[in-house]
Amino acid sequence: MFDSSLPRRTVLRAATAVGAAAVGSAGCSPVPAAAAARRLGAEWESHARTYLSWPASKSIWAEDLPAVREEIASLAKAIADFEPVVLLARPEQADAAQQACGDTVEVVPIPVDDLWARDTVPVFPEEAGKVAGVDFNFSGWGGKQNPHDKDNAVARSVLSEYGLARTETWITAEGGSFETDGAGTLMVTESSLVNDNRNKGRSRQEIEDELKKVLGVRKVIWFAGVRGEDITDGHVDCLARFTAPGVVLLDKAAPGTPADSWSRAADQARSVLANSAGADGKPFEVIDLVQPDPDKVDGYGEDSVISYANFYVANKSVFVPKFGDATADERAQRILGEQFPGREIVPVEISAIAAGGGGIHCSTRDQPGQPS
């Protein structure tokens, strides 16, 4: 799918070694004064809109381009039942994208390379009652996908389109690298940030200090992640997700599945969480989000992302992948229903998106605020 020998995210069944040493949680160093009033909200807070991007290139998706466009259009229309949706599309493809999505989705002509809005659209902290956008200098996941010049400019284009201030940072990262509880705690993987392909020569402490500054978080929880086995170097949003301050849903392999780098990364994350606390000093509650049985997954390939952790919380709703293992699908939906009471749980079939190495969360980006 990509100009890389690695899929964007590969689920490997063979046992392989974790590419990064196990690390504990980071210490809580002082928050810079400039960031004291800044806050990165949680995904379950009110959204002004959700962004998606229209898959643009046959050179990336080959014969799967029609199928992945159909899934993005279906996802955009489904989310539009709950909140405003903006679909970014190349100007020459905007009319076709609008026809595919219908009138409930706003198509905005902004050049894109691919569909991964989570990674290319800005991250939106709030300060003094106003939303700004942090541009994390998208680099094609550390230069693994080329060209990425259009996606590199998406953050600036979106901020200009909506009249939002741009916060600059020297960090090179993607939005899928970050998971927050909205109360000052951020979870990240070391493999996707402390990496020479993105932030060469920068220490973990330097990166943590900058994250606190630009996002307004007070505590950074570091997981080892998985280095070099997928194009993202192991984003956190397929591994661990907050559902409330202090409550984490953790990806877990199905019983009987051979251990691999991803399951070892989840075990390491579990150990970190067991020995850590959030910004409020309270310990974490960890709830397993067990993957489906690989032998019961319907329509998904070996390179597909098979993780319920890549769900998306929209206004009054939660969108969760449906993989075809009825028992596992229902269990994940039940857990998310318990964690987000009062929201509609919407199962979505995303076999084409997953085959490209991502999921629902990877394809979406929330902007905080009240829907207009």
Contacts in CASP RR format, 6 or more apart in sequence:
PFRMAT RR
TARGET T0000
AUTHOR 0000-0000-0000
METHOD contacts of the structure
MODEL  1
MFDSSLPRRTVLRAATAVGAAAVGSAGCSPVPAAAAARRLGAEWESHART
YLSWPASKSIWAEDLPAVREEIASLAKAIADFEPVVLLARPEQADAAQQA
CGDTVEVVPIPVDDLWARDTVPVFPEEAGKVAGVDFNFSGWGGKQNPHDK
DNAVARSVLSEYGLARTETWITAEGGSFETDGAGTLMVTESSLVNDNRNK
GRSRQEIEDELKKVLGVRKVIWFAGVRGEDITDGHVDCLARFTAPGVVLL
DKAAPGTPADSWSRAADQARSVLANSAGADGKPFEVIDLVQPDPDKVDGY
GEDSVISYANFYVANKSVFVPKFGDATADERAQRILGEQFPGREIVPVEI
SAIAAGGGGIHCSTRDQPGQPS
1 7 0 8 1.000
1 8 0 8 1.000
1 60 0 8 1.000
1 61 0 8 1.000
1 62 0 8 1.000
1 64 0 8 1.000
1 355 0 8 1.000
1 356 0 8 1.000
1 357 0 8 1.000
2 8 0 8 1.000
2 60 0 8 1.000
2 144 0 8 1.000
2 145 0 8 1.000
2 231 0 8 1.000
2 356 0 8 1.000
3 59 0 8 1.000
3 60 0 8 1.000
3 144 0 8 1.000
3 145 0 8 1.000
3 146 0 8 1.000
4 144 0 8 1.000
4 145 0 8 1.000
4 231 0 8 1.000
6 144 0 8 1.000
6 228 0 8 1.000
6 229 0 8 1.000
6 230 0 8 1.000
6 231 0 8 1.000
7 230 0 8 1.000
7 231 0 8 1.000
7 303 0 8 1.000
7 356 0 8 1.000
7 357 0 8 1.000
8 116 0 8 1.000
8 141 0 8 1.000
8 230 0 8 1.000
8 231 0 8 1.000
8 232 0 8 1.000
8 356 0 8 1.000
8 357 0 8 1.000
8 358 0 8 1.000
8 362 0 8 1.000
9 230 0 8 1.000
9 231 0 8 1.000
9 232 0 8 1.000
9 234 0 8 1.000
9 235 0 8 1.000
9 238 0 8 1.000
9 305 0 8 1.000
9 356 0 8 1.000
9 357 0 8 1.000
9 358 0 8 1.000
9 362 0 8 1.000
10 229 0 8 1.000
10 230 0 8 1.000
10 302 0 8 1.000
10 303 0 8 1.000
10 357 0 8 1.000
11 262 0 8 1.000
11 302 0 8 1.000
11 303 0 8 1.000
11 304 0 8 1.000
11 305 0 8 1.000
11 306 0 8 1.000
11 307 0 8 1.000
12 229 0 8 1.000
12 260 0 8 1.000
12 261 0 8 1.000
12 262 0 8 1.000
13 257 0 8 1.000
13 258 0 8 1.000
13 260 0 8 1.000
13 294 0 8 1.000
13 302 0 8 1.000
14 258 0 8 1.000
14 260 0 8 1.000
15 258 0 8 1.000
15 259 0 8 1.000
15 260 0 8 1.000
16 229 0 8 1.000
16 260 0 8 1.000
16 261 0 8 1.000
17 261 0 8 1.000
17 264 0 8 1.000
18 224 0 8 1.000
18 225 0 8 1.000
18 226 0 8 1.000
18 227 0 8 1.000
18 261 0 8 1.000
18 264 0 8 1.000
18 265 0 8 1.000
18 268 0 8 1.000
19 191 0 8 1.000
19 224 0 8 1.000
19 226 0 8 1.000
19 227 0 8 1.000
19 228 0 8 1.000
19 229 0 8 1.000
19 261 0 8 1.000
20 190 0 8 1.000
20 191 0 8 1.000
20 224 0 8 1.000
20 225 0 8 1.000
20 226 0 8 1.000
20 227 0 8 1.000
21 224 0 8 1.000
22 224 0 8 1.000
22 268 0 8 1.000
22 271 0 8 1.000
23 190 0 8 1.000
23 204 0 8 1.000
23 222 0 8 1.000
23 223 0 8 1.000
23 224 0 8 1.000
23 272 0 8 1.000
24 222 0 8 1.000
24 271 0 8 1.000
24 272 0 8 1.000
24 275 0 8 1.000
24 276 0 8 1.000
25 221 0 8 1.000
25 222 0 8 1.000
25 272 0 8 1.000
25 273 0 8 1.000
25 275 0 8 1.000
25 276 0 8 1.000
26 204 0 8 1.000
26 205 0 8 1.000
26 208 0 8 1.000
26 219 0 8 1.000
26 220 0 8 1.000
26 221 0 8 1.000
26 222 0 8 1.000
27 219 0 8 1.000
27 220 0 8 1.000
28 218 0 8 1.000
28 219 0 8 1.000
28 279 0 8 1.000
29 205 0 8 1.000
29 208 0 8 1.000
29 209 0 8 1.000
29 212 0 8 1.000
31 212 0 8 1.000
31 213 0 8 1.000
31 216 0 8 1.000
31 217 0 8 1.000
31 218 0 8 1.000
32 209 0 8 1.000
32 212 0 8 1.000
32 213 0 8 1.000
34 213 0 8 1.000
35 212 0 8 1.000
35 213 0 8 1.000
35 214 0 8 1.000
35 215 0 8 1.000
35 216 0 8 1.000
36 216 0 8 1.000
37 127 0 8 1.000
37 128 0 8 1.000
38 125 0 8 1.000
38 126 0 8 1.000
38 127 0 8 1.000
38 214 0 8 1.000
38 215 0 8 1.000
38 216 0 8 1.000
39 125 0 8 1.000
39 126 0 8 1.000
39 127 0 8 1.000
39 182 0 8 1.000
39 184 0 8 1.000
39 216 0 8 1.000
40 123 0 8 1.000
40 124 0 8 1.000
40 125 0 8 1.000
40 126 0 8 1.000
40 178 0 8 1.000
40 180 0 8 1.000
40 182 0 8 1.000
40 184 0 8 1.000
40 186 0 8 1.000
40 215 0 8 1.000
40 216 0 8 1.000
40 217 0 8 1.000
41 125 0 8 1.000
41 126 0 8 1.000
41 180 0 8 1.000
41 182 0 8 1.000
41 368 0 8 1.000
42 180 0 8 1.000
42 181 0 8 1.000
42 182 0 8 1.000
42 183 0 8 1.000
42 242 0 8 1.000
43 312 0 8 1.000
43 313 0 8 1.000
43 366 0 8 1.000
44 243 0 8 1.000
44 244 0 8 1.000
44 313 0 8 1.000
44 340 0 8 1.000
45 182 0 8 1.000
45 368 0 8 1.000
45 369 0 8 1.000
46 315 0 8 1.000
46 368 0 8 1.000
46 369 0 8 1.000
46 370 0 8 1.000
46 371 0 8 1.000
47 83 0 8 1.000
47 314 0 8 1.000
47 315 0 8 1.000
47 366 0 8 1.000
47 367 0 8 1.000
47 368 0 8 1.000
47 369 0 8 1.000
47 371 0 8 1.000
48 83 0 8 1.000
48 84 0 8 1.000
48 131 0 8 1.000
48 367 0 8 1.000
48 368 0 8 1.000
48 369 0 8 1.000
48 370 0 8 1.000
48 371 0 8 1.000
48 372 0 8 1.000
49 83 0 8 1.000
49 84 0 8 1.000
49 85 0 8 1.000
49 86 0 8 1.000
49 366 0 8 1.000
49 367 0 8 1.000
49 371 0 8 1.000
50 79 0 8 1.000
50 83 0 8 1.000
50 84 0 8 1.000
50 85 0 8 1.000
50 86 0 8 1.000
50 312 0 8 1.000
50 314 0 8 1.000
50 364 0 8 1.000
50 365 0 8 1.000
50 366 0 8 1.000
50 367 0 8 1.000
51 85 0 8 1.000
51 86 0 8 1.000
51 87 0 8 1.000
51 88 0 8 1.000
51 117 0 8 1.000
51 121 0 8 1.000
51 158 0 8 1.000
51 364 0 8 1.000
51 365 0 8 1.000
51 366 0 8 1.000
51 367 0 8 1.000
52 72 0 8 1.000
52 75 0 8 1.000
52 76 0 8 1.000
52 79 0 8 1.000
52 85 0 8 1.000
52 86 0 8 1.000
52 87 0 8 1.000
52 88 0 8 1.000
52 115 0 8 1.000
52 117 0 8 1.000
52 363 0 8 1.000
52 364 0 8 1.000
52 365 0 8 1.000
53 72 0 8 1.000
53 87 0 8 1.000
53 88 0 8 1.000
53 89 0 8 1.000
53 112 0 8 1.000
53 114 0 8 1.000
53 115 0 8 1.000
53 116 0 8 1.000
53 117 0 8 1.000
53 120 0 8 1.000
53 121 0 8 1.000
53 154 0 8 1.000
53 363 0 8 1.000
54 69 0 8 1.000
54 72 0 8 1.000
54 87 0 8 1.000
54 88 0 8 1.000
54 89 0 8 1.000
54 90 0 8 1.000
54 93 0 8 1.000
54 97 0 8 1.000
54 107 0 8 1.000
54 112 0 8 1.000
54 115 0 8 1.000
55 61 0 8 1.000
55 65 0 8 1.000
55 68 0 8 1.000
55 69 0 8 1.000
55 72 0 8 1.000
55 114 0 8 1.000
55 115 0 8 1.000
56 89 0 8 1.000
56 90 0 8 1.000
56 93 0 8 1.000
56 112 0 8 1.000
56 113 0 8 1.000
56 114 0 8 1.000
56 150 0 8 1.000
57 65 0 8 1.000
57 113 0 8 1.000
57 114 0 8 1.000
58 65 0 8 1.000
60 113 0 8 1.000
60 114 0 8 1.000
60 145 0 8 1.000
61 68 0 8 1.000
61 356 0 8 1.000
64 352 0 8 1.000
64 355 0 8 1.000
64 356 0 8 1.000
67 351 0 8 1.000
67 352 0 8 1.000
68 115 0 8 1.000
68 352 0 8 1.000
68 353 0 8 1.000
68 356 0 8 1.000
69 97 0 8 1.000
69 100 0 8 1.000
70 100 0 8 1.000
70 352 0 8 1.000
71 349 0 8 1.000
71 350 0 8 1.000
71 351 0 8 1.000
71 352 0 8 1.000
71 353 0 8 1.000
72 87 0 8 1.000
72 115 0 8 1.000
72 353 0 8 1.000
72 363 0 8 1.000
73 97 0 8 1.000
73 100 0 8 1.000
73 101 0 8 1.000
73 105 0 8 1.000
74 348 0 8 1.000
75 319 0 8 1.000
75 348 0 8 1.000
75 350 0 8 1.000
75 353 0 8 1.000
75 360 0 8 1.000
75 363 0 8 1.000
75 364 0 8 1.000
76 85 0 8 1.000
76 87 0 8 1.000
76 101 0 8 1.000
76 105 0 8 1.000
77 85 0 8 1.000
77 101 0 8 1.000
77 102 0 8 1.000
77 104 0 8 1.000
77 105 0 8 1.000
78 319 0 8 1.000
78 346 0 8 1.000
78 348 0 8 1.000
79 85 0 8 1.000
79 312 0 8 1.000
79 314 0 8 1.000
79 317 0 8 1.000
79 319 0 8 1.000
79 364 0 8 1.000
80 104 0 8 1.000
80 105 0 8 1.000
81 104 0 8 1.000
81 317 0 8 1.000
82 314 0 8 1.000
82 315 0 8 1.000
82 316 0 8 1.000
82 317 0 8 1.000
82 344 0 8 1.000
83 314 0 8 1.000
83 315 0 8 1.000
83 371 0 8 1.000
84 106 0 8 1.000
84 371 0 8 1.000
84 372 0 8 1.000
85 104 0 8 1.000
85 105 0 8 1.000
85 106 0 8 1.000
86 105 0 8 1.000
86 106 0 8 1.000
86 107 0 8 1.000
86 108 0 8 1.000
87 97 0 8 1.000
87 101 0 8 1.000
87 105 0 8 1.000
87 106 0 8 1.000
87 107 0 8 1.000
87 108 0 8 1.000
88 108 0 8 1.000
88 110 0 8 1.000
88 112 0 8 1.000
88 117 0 8 1.000
88 121 0 8 1.000
88 154 0 8 1.000
88 158 0 8 1.000
89 97 0 8 1.000
89 107 0 8 1.000
89 108 0 8 1.000
89 109 0 8 1.000
89 110 0 8 1.000
89 112 0 8 1.000
90 109 0 8 1.000
90 111 0 8 1.000
90 112 0 8 1.000
90 150 0 8 1.000
91 109 0 8 1.000
91 111 0 8 1.000
94 107 0 8 1.000
94 108 0 8 1.000
94 109 0 8 1.000
97 107 0 8 1.000
98 105 0 8 1.000
98 107 0 8 1.000
101 107 0 8 1.000
108 161 0 8 1.000
110 154 0 8 1.000
110 157 0 8 1.000
110 158 0 8 1.000
110 161 0 8 1.000
111 150 0 8 1.000
111 153 0 8 1.000
111 154 0 8 1.000
111 157 0 8 1.000
112 120 0 8 1.000
112 150 0 8 1.000
112 151 0 8 1.000
112 154 0 8 1.000
113 145 0 8 1.000
113 147 0 8 1.000
113 148 0 8 1.000
113 149 0 8 1.000
113 150 0 8 1.000
113 151 0 8 1.000
114 145 0 8 1.000
114 151 0 8 1.000
115 353 0 8 1.000
115 363 0 8 1.000
116 151 0 8 1.000
116 174 0 8 1.000
116 358 0 8 1.000
116 362 0 8 1.000
116 363 0 8 1.000
117 154 0 8 1.000
117 363 0 8 1.000
117 364 0 8 1.000
117 365 0 8 1.000
118 174 0 8 1.000
118 175 0 8 1.000
118 176 0 8 1.000
118 237 0 8 1.000
118 361 0 8 1.000
118 362 0 8 1.000
118 363 0 8 1.000
118 364 0 8 1.000
118 365 0 8 1.000
119 138 0 8 1.000
119 141 0 8 1.000
119 151 0 8 1.000
119 174 0 8 1.000
119 175 0 8 1.000
119 176 0 8 1.000
119 232 0 8 1.000
119 362 0 8 1.000
120 138 0 8 1.000
120 151 0 8 1.000
120 152 0 8 1.000
120 154 0 8 1.000
120 155 0 8 1.000
120 174 0 8 1.000
121 154 0 8 1.000
121 155 0 8 1.000
121 158 0 8 1.000
121 365 0 8 1.000
122 133 0 8 1.000
122 134 0 8 1.000
122 135 0 8 1.000
122 136 0 8 1.000
122 155 0 8 1.000
122 158 0 8 1.000
122 159 0 8 1.000
122 164 0 8 1.000
122 166 0 8 1.000
122 365 0 8 1.000
123 133 0 8 1.000
123 134 0 8 1.000
123 136 0 8 1.000
123 175 0 8 1.000
123 178 0 8 1.000
123 215 0 8 1.000
124 131 0 8 1.000
124 132 0 8 1.000
124 133 0 8 1.000
124 134 0 8 1.000
124 164 0 8 1.000
124 366 0 8 1.000
124 367 0 8 1.000
124 368 0 8 1.000
125 131 0 8 1.000
125 132 0 8 1.000
125 133 0 8 1.000
125 134 0 8 1.000
125 167 0 8 1.000
125 214 0 8 1.000
125 215 0 8 1.000
125 216 0 8 1.000
126 132 0 8 1.000
126 368 0 8 1.000
130 165 0 8 1.000
131 164 0 8 1.000
131 367 0 8 1.000
131 368 0 8 1.000
131 369 0 8 1.000
132 164 0 8 1.000
132 165 0 8 1.000
132 166 0 8 1.000
132 167 0 8 1.000
133 155 0 8 1.000
133 159 0 8 1.000
133 164 0 8 1.000
133 165 0 8 1.000
133 166 0 8 1.000
133 167 0 8 1.000
134 167 0 8 1.000
134 169 0 8 1.000
134 214 0 8 1.000
134 215 0 8 1.000
135 155 0 8 1.000
135 156 0 8 1.000
135 159 0 8 1.000
135 166 0 8 1.000
135 167 0 8 1.000
135 168 0 8 1.000
135 169 0 8 1.000
136 155 0 8 1.000
136 169 0 8 1.000
136 171 0 8 1.000
136 172 0 8 1.000
136 173 0 8 1.000
136 174 0 8 1.000
136 175 0 8 1.000
136 177 0 8 1.000
137 152 0 8 1.000
137 169 0 8 1.000
137 170 0 8 1.000
137 171 0 8 1.000
137 172 0 8 1.000
137 173 0 8 1.000
138 148 0 8 1.000
138 151 0 8 1.000
138 152 0 8 1.000
138 154 0 8 1.000
138 155 0 8 1.000
138 172 0 8 1.000
138 174 0 8 1.000
139 148 0 8 1.000
139 152 0 8 1.000
139 172 0 8 1.000
139 198 0 8 1.000
140 146 0 8 1.000
140 148 0 8 1.000
140 151 0 8 1.000
140 152 0 8 1.000
141 174 0 8 1.000
141 197 0 8 1.000
141 231 0 8 1.000
141 232 0 8 1.000
141 233 0 8 1.000
142 172 0 8 1.000
142 195 0 8 1.000
142 197 0 8 1.000
142 198 0 8 1.000
143 197 0 8 1.000
144 197 0 8 1.000
144 231 0 8 1.000
145 231 0 8 1.000
155 166 0 8 1.000
156 166 0 8 1.000
158 164 0 8 1.000
159 165 0 8 1.000
159 166 0 8 1.000
162 367 0 8 1.000
167 214 0 8 1.000
169 210 0 8 1.000
169 214 0 8 1.000
170 210 0 8 1.000
171 193 0 8 1.000
171 198 0 8 1.000
171 199 0 8 1.000
171 202 0 8 1.000
171 207 0 8 1.000
171 210 0 8 1.000
171 211 0 8 1.000
171 214 0 8 1.000
172 198 0 8 1.000
172 199 0 8 1.000
173 192 0 8 1.000
173 193 0 8 1.000
173 198 0 8 1.000
173 199 0 8 1.000
174 192 0 8 1.000
174 232 0 8 1.000
174 235 0 8 1.000
175 235 0 8 1.000
175 237 0 8 1.000
175 365 0 8 1.000
176 232 0 8 1.000
176 235 0 8 1.000
176 236 0 8 1.000
176 237 0 8 1.000
176 361 0 8 1.000
176 362 0 8 1.000
177 188 0 8 1.000
177 189 0 8 1.000
177 192 0 8 1.000
177 193 0 8 1.000
177 232 0 8 1.000
177 235 0 8 1.000
177 236 0 8 1.000
177 237 0 8 1.000
178 186 0 8 1.000
178 187 0 8 1.000
178 188 0 8 1.000
178 211 0 8 1.000
178 215 0 8 1.000
178 236 0 8 1.000
179 186 0 8 1.000
179 187 0 8 1.000
179 188 0 8 1.000
179 236 0 8 1.000
179 237 0 8 1.000
179 240 0 8 1.000
179 241 0 8 1.000
179 242 0 8 1.000
180 186 0 8 1.000
180 187 0 8 1.000
180 215 0 8 1.000
180 217 0 8 1.000
180 242 0 8 1.000
181 242 0 8 1.000
181 244 0 8 1.000
181 245 0 8 1.000
181 246 0 8 1.000
181 278 0 8 1.000
181 279 0 8 1.000
182 242 0 8 1.000
182 245 0 8 1.000
183 245 0 8 1.000
183 279 0 8 1.000
183 280 0 8 1.000
184 216 0 8 1.000
184 217 0 8 1.000
184 218 0 8 1.000
184 219 0 8 1.000
184 278 0 8 1.000
184 279 0 8 1.000
185 217 0 8 1.000
185 218 0 8 1.000
185 219 0 8 1.000
185 220 0 8 1.000
185 221 0 8 1.000
185 242 0 8 1.000
185 245 0 8 1.000
185 246 0 8 1.000
185 278 0 8 1.000
185 279 0 8 1.000
185 280 0 8 1.000
186 211 0 8 1.000
186 215 0 8 1.000
186 217 0 8 1.000
186 219 0 8 1.000
186 220 0 8 1.000
186 221 0 8 1.000
187 220 0 8 1.000
187 221 0 8 1.000
187 223 0 8 1.000
187 236 0 8 1.000
187 240 0 8 1.000
187 242 0 8 1.000
187 248 0 8 1.000
188 211 0 8 1.000
188 220 0 8 1.000
188 221 0 8 1.000
188 222 0 8 1.000
188 223 0 8 1.000
188 236 0 8 1.000
189 222 0 8 1.000
189 223 0 8 1.000
189 224 0 8 1.000
189 225 0 8 1.000
189 226 0 8 1.000
189 233 0 8 1.000
189 234 0 8 1.000
189 235 0 8 1.000
189 236 0 8 1.000
189 239 0 8 1.000
189 265 0 8 1.000
190 204 0 8 1.000
190 222 0 8 1.000
190 223 0 8 1.000
190 224 0 8 1.000
190 225 0 8 1.000
191 224 0 8 1.000
191 225 0 8 1.000
191 226 0 8 1.000
191 227 0 8 1.000
191 228 0 8 1.000
191 233 0 8 1.000
191 234 0 8 1.000
192 198 0 8 1.000
192 225 0 8 1.000
192 232 0 8 1.000
192 233 0 8 1.000
192 234 0 8 1.000
192 235 0 8 1.000
192 236 0 8 1.000
193 199 0 8 1.000
193 204 0 8 1.000
193 207 0 8 1.000
194 202 0 8 1.000
194 203 0 8 1.000
194 204 0 8 1.000
194 207 0 8 1.000
195 227 0 8 1.000
195 233 0 8 1.000
197 233 0 8 1.000
199 207 0 8 1.000
204 222 0 8 1.000
208 220 0 8 1.000
208 222 0 8 1.000
211 217 0 8 1.000
211 220 0 8 1.000
212 218 0 8 1.000
212 220 0 8 1.000
217 279 0 8 1.000
218 279 0 8 1.000
219 277 0 8 1.000
219 278 0 8 1.000
219 279 0 8 1.000
221 272 0 8 1.000
221 273 0 8 1.000
221 276 0 8 1.000
221 278 0 8 1.000
222 272 0 8 1.000
223 236 0 8 1.000
223 239 0 8 1.000
223 240 0 8 1.000
223 265 0 8 1.000
223 268 0 8 1.000
223 269 0 8 1.000
223 272 0 8 1.000
224 265 0 8 1.000
224 268 0 8 1.000
224 269 0 8 1.000
225 233 0 8 1.000
225 234 0 8 1.000
225 236 0 8 1.000
225 239 0 8 1.000
225 265 0 8 1.000
225 268 0 8 1.000
225 269 0 8 1.000
226 233 0 8 1.000
226 234 0 8 1.000
226 261 0 8 1.000
226 262 0 8 1.000
226 265 0 8 1.000
227 233 0 8 1.000
227 234 0 8 1.000
229 261 0 8 1.000
230 357 0 8 1.000
231 357 0 8 1.000
234 265 0 8 1.000
235 362 0 8 1.000
237 309 0 8 1.000
237 310 0 8 1.000
237 361 0 8 1.000
237 362 0 8 1.000
238 251 0 8 1.000
238 305 0 8 1.000
238 307 0 8 1.000
238 309 0 8 1.000
238 310 0 8 1.000
238 358 0 8 1.000
238 361 0 8 1.000
238 362 0 8 1.000
239 250 0 8 1.000
239 251 0 8 1.000
239 265 0 8 1.000
239 266 0 8 1.000
239 269 0 8 1.000
239 307 0 8 1.000
239 309 0 8 1.000
240 248 0 8 1.000
240 249 0 8 1.000
240 250 0 8 1.000
240 251 0 8 1.000
240 266 0 8 1.000
240 269 0 8 1.000
240 273 0 8 1.000
240 309 0 8 1.000
241 248 0 8 1.000
241 249 0 8 1.000
241 289 0 8 1.000
241 309 0 8 1.000
241 311 0 8 1.000
242 248 0 8 1.000
242 249 0 8 1.000
243 249 0 8 1.000
243 287 0 8 1.000
243 336 0 8 1.000
243 339 0 8 1.000
243 340 0 8 1.000
244 339 0 8 1.000
245 278 0 8 1.000
245 280 0 8 1.000
245 282 0 8 1.000
246 278 0 8 1.000
246 280 0 8 1.000
246 282 0 8 1.000
246 283 0 8 1.000
246 284 0 8 1.000
246 285 0 8 1.000
247 284 0 8 1.000
247 285 0 8 1.000
247 287 0 8 1.000
247 339 0 8 1.000
248 273 0 8 1.000
248 284 0 8 1.000
248 285 0 8 1.000
248 286 0 8 1.000
248 287 0 8 1.000
249 287 0 8 1.000
249 288 0 8 1.000
249 289 0 8 1.000
249 309 0 8 1.000
249 335 0 8 1.000
249 339 0 8 1.000
250 266 0 8 1.000
250 269 0 8 1.000
250 270 0 8 1.000
250 273 0 8 1.000
250 286 0 8 1.000
250 287 0 8 1.000
250 288 0 8 1.000
250 289 0 8 1.000
250 309 0 8 1.000
251 262 0 8 1.000
251 266 0 8 1.000
251 289 0 8 1.000
251 291 0 8 1.000
251 307 0 8 1.000
251 308 0 8 1.000
251 309 0 8 1.000
252 263 0 8 1.000
252 266 0 8 1.000
252 288 0 8 1.000
252 289 0 8 1.000
252 290 0 8 1.000
252 291 0 8 1.000
253 259 0 8 1.000
253 260 0 8 1.000
253 262 0 8 1.000
253 263 0 8 1.000
253 266 0 8 1.000
253 290 0 8 1.000
253 291 0 8 1.000
254 290 0 8 1.000
254 291 0 8 1.000
254 292 0 8 1.000
254 293 0 8 1.000
254 294 0 8 1.000
254 328 0 8 1.000
255 290 0 8 1.000
257 263 0 8 1.000
257 291 0 8 1.000
257 294 0 8 1.000
270 286 0 8 1.000
273 284 0 8 1.000
273 286 0 8 1.000
274 284 0 8 1.000
274 286 0 8 1.000
276 283 0 8 1.000
276 284 0 8 1.000
277 283 0 8 1.000
277 284 0 8 1.000
278 284 0 8 1.000
287 335 0 8 1.000
287 339 0 8 1.000
289 307 0 8 1.000
289 308 0 8 1.000
289 309 0 8 1.000
289 332 0 8 1.000
289 335 0 8 1.000
290 308 0 8 1.000
290 328 0 8 1.000
290 331 0 8 1.000
290 332 0 8 1.000
291 306 0 8 1.000
291 307 0 8 1.000
291 308 0 8 1.000
291 328 0 8 1.000
292 306 0 8 1.000
292 323 0 8 1.000
292 324 0 8 1.000
292 325 0 8 1.000
292 328 0 8 1.000
292 329 0 8 1.000
293 325 0 8 1.000
293 328 0 8 1.000
294 306 0 8 1.000
296 324 0 8 1.000
296 325 0 8 1.000
296 326 0 8 1.000
296 328 0 8 1.000
297 304 0 8 1.000
297 306 0 8 1.000
297 323 0 8 1.000
297 324 0 8 1.000
297 325 0 8 1.000
298 323 0 8 1.000
298 324 0 8 1.000
298 325 0 8 1.000
299 324 0 8 1.000
299 351 0 8 1.000
300 306 0 8 1.000
300 323 0 8 1.000
300 351 0 8 1.000
300 354 0 8 1.000
300 355 0 8 1.000
301 351 0 8 1.000
301 354 0 8 1.000
301 355 0 8 1.000
303 355 0 8 1.000
303 356 0 8 1.000
303 357 0 8 1.000
304 351 0 8 1.000
304 354 0 8 1.000
304 355 0 8 1.000
304 356 0 8 1.000
304 357 0 8 1.000
305 354 0 8 1.000
305 356 0 8 1.000
305 357 0 8 1.000
305 358 0 8 1.000
305 359 0 8 1.000
305 362 0 8 1.000
306 323 0 8 1.000
306 354 0 8 1.000
307 321 0 8 1.000
308 320 0 8 1.000
308 321 0 8 1.000
308 328 0 8 1.000
308 332 0 8 1.000
308 336 0 8 1.000
310 321 0 8 1.000
310 358 0 8 1.000
310 359 0 8 1.000
310 360 0 8 1.000
310 361 0 8 1.000
310 362 0 8 1.000
311 318 0 8 1.000
311 319 0 8 1.000
311 320 0 8 1.000
311 321 0 8 1.000
311 336 0 8 1.000
311 360 0 8 1.000
311 361 0 8 1.000
312 318 0 8 1.000
312 319 0 8 1.000
312 360 0 8 1.000
312 361 0 8 1.000
312 364 0 8 1.000
312 366 0 8 1.000
313 319 0 8 1.000
313 340 0 8 1.000
313 343 0 8 1.000
313 366 0 8 1.000
314 366 0 8 1.000
315 371 0 8 1.000
316 342 0 8 1.000
316 343 0 8 1.000
316 344 0 8 1.000
317 343 0 8 1.000
317 344 0 8 1.000
317 345 0 8 1.000
317 346 0 8 1.000
318 336 0 8 1.000
318 337 0 8 1.000
318 340 0 8 1.000
318 343 0 8 1.000
318 344 0 8 1.000
318 345 0 8 1.000
318 346 0 8 1.000
319 346 0 8 1.000
319 348 0 8 1.000
319 360 0 8 1.000
319 364 0 8 1.000
320 332 0 8 1.000
320 333 0 8 1.000
320 336 0 8 1.000
320 345 0 8 1.000
320 346 0 8 1.000
320 347 0 8 1.000
320 348 0 8 1.000
320 360 0 8 1.000
321 347 0 8 1.000
321 348 0 8 1.000
321 349 0 8 1.000
321 350 0 8 1.000
321 354 0 8 1.000
321 359 0 8 1.000
321 360 0 8 1.000
322 329 0 8 1.000
322 347 0 8 1.000
322 348 0 8 1.000
322 349 0 8 1.000
322 350 0 8 1.000
323 329 0 8 1.000
329 347 0 8 1.000
333 345 0 8 1.000
333 347 0 8 1.000
336 345 0 8 1.000
337 343 0 8 1.000
337 345 0 8 1.000
348 360 0 8 1.000
350 359 0 8 1.000
350 360 0 8 1.000
353 359 0 8 1.000
353 360 0 8 1.000
353 362 0 8 1.000
353 363 0 8 1.000
END
